[in-house]
Amino acid sequence: MLGGAAAISALTFVGAPWWVVTITVVLAIVTPGGILLVQALVPQDSEHKRDLWLAGMRLVDRRARRKRTGRNRK
């Protein structure tokens, strides 16, 4: 797999449109930042990960219940 700089160089070398190069530059900057952010926010301990997933599933379940009860009232 190519790195961001190599991909940008290859695209400019073959004469790709400016918008393709721009999208590649943005992805080359945003992707590593997003990965670092996820690593910082998601706990590394498996017990904590499990608790985080359970909390997320409960939140989705509560929202789905509220949505269903709201439809039944109408």
Secondary structure as the mmCIF struct_conf table of DSSP 4:
data_model
#
loop_
_struct_conf.conf_type_id
_struct_conf.id
_struct_conf.beg_label_comp_id
_struct_conf.beg_label_asym_id
_struct_conf.beg_label_seq_id
_struct_conf.end_label_comp_id
_struct_conf.end_label_asym_id
_struct_conf.end_label_seq_id
HELX_RH_AL_P HELX_RH_AL_P1 GLY A 4 VAL A 14
TURN_TY1_P TURN_TY1_P1 GLY A 15 GLY A 15
HELX_RH_AL_P HELX_RH_AL_P2 TRP A 18 LEU A 41
BEND BEND1 VAL A 42 VAL A 42
BEND BEND2 GLN A 44 ASP A 45
HELX_RH_AL_P HELX_RH_AL_P3 SER A 46 ARG A 73
#
